[in-house]
């Protein structure tokens, strides 16, 4: 029986709108987000849903799969996006209970942005660590447009170069008060001011007021250093469509690594300051950062890679030895 | 929540994590630690600790004065430990052919115009701009650099020596 045929009334008396695109309908009540689709319904805690939705919107659906939980998520095809129920869940797939619908990325983004705006209450910041934000539960109360309209920062060459991303002016995060803020000495001869360049990378990153939101800091062609501060738990489980690498710059993150297609556990990776690890192209991962930590996510932005990995032309593992 | 001390690593003091295998091969994660790699490297040996097709991240032990290097594309370096000067020269002749990838080691300081220099410490990032020649100088205790670049003739791959192999 399809429950999606019945118009949703969830949350209307609480002041929230329902949102729909294609065969999907979304509603929220005081505690939960409800997702209705042909063949069934799904439910998530609304704070977890909004934290995941925030990343999906801000990242433009990111590289590959954004799993909101073990059932619901999106797959980026860079122009179009699949929204799915159970596509990467062994039980749903084995019993043919999964559902997938494809949308133009701009159309889905518009619906997601509207939902985020409507369902985010005053005082709740879905980008912040739990200790830094208020509650989202209860009836609709105001909004927090400023918090949810932050965009992913992307340097073209390197942060701080003329015409490129500027330095952050936010204060050091409360968990990075002991990170040195000293500046490098830069002695550029006349005419070379745009090339002789250095800056305090740690200081720049530790002023980020968001968590789990990599921003591009330096580029070598398609090689991108994406720096981010992490605290508590990654609100999504990221399914790779290419190899990416992690460089743990400070503190510690523990990663759960599961098979991308089935969700079966494959490894736990504990990374401490100075550790470097690859995330293969056939896994999904979720990180846990007990203290706010500084992580460099190293990406290859070559647009041909998803197809090359999907076709088997490239092995999912970056190094053979 | 109370403020917690930030943990950095250094050549003298680092703690390495690990891959706890459930159903996989630890080699798939190419897990290493830049401080451990640098602790076993020769000065300015460029050891790949990350490889994403043609792109690499190299761990470099910064000790004493390096050869002069150059590349036909931008590179970037992040200081993970120590205090290092980087001196830049704009060579009169291109030091590396256009289109060649990776870091090239020059036989000597090229003739050209001084571009200037930077002094960088832990946490600082510097641009190694395309078409320039550069030299690292460290008169203090050995340091550690990471270099974001493209695999080249000076990139050293020794994955089986630096990565976790056993579950």
Interface residues (C-beta under 8 A of the other chain):
Chain A: X131 X157 X158 X159 X161 X174 X175 X176 X177 X178 X179 X180 X182 X184 X185 X186 X187 X188 X189 X192 X195 X196 X197 X198 X199 X200 X201 X202 X203 X217 X218 X219 X220 X221 X222 X223 X225 X243 X244 X245 X247 X248 X249 X250 X251 X252 X257 X264 X265 X266 X267 X268 X269 X270 X271 X272 X273 X274 X275 X276 X277 X278 X279 X280 X291 X298 X299 X300 X302 X305 X314 X316 X317 X318 X319 X321
Chain B: X1 X3 X4 X5 X6 X7 X8 X9 X14 X15 X16 X17 X18 X19 X20 X21 X22 X23 X24 X26 X27 X28 X29 X30 X31 X32 X33 X34 X35 X36 X49 X50 X51 X52 X53 X55 X57 X59 X73 X74 X75 X76 X78 X80 X86 X88 X90 X113 X114 X115 X116 X117 X118 X119 X120 X121 X122 X123 X124 X125 X126 X127 X129 X132 X146 X148 X149 X150 X157 X159 X160 X163
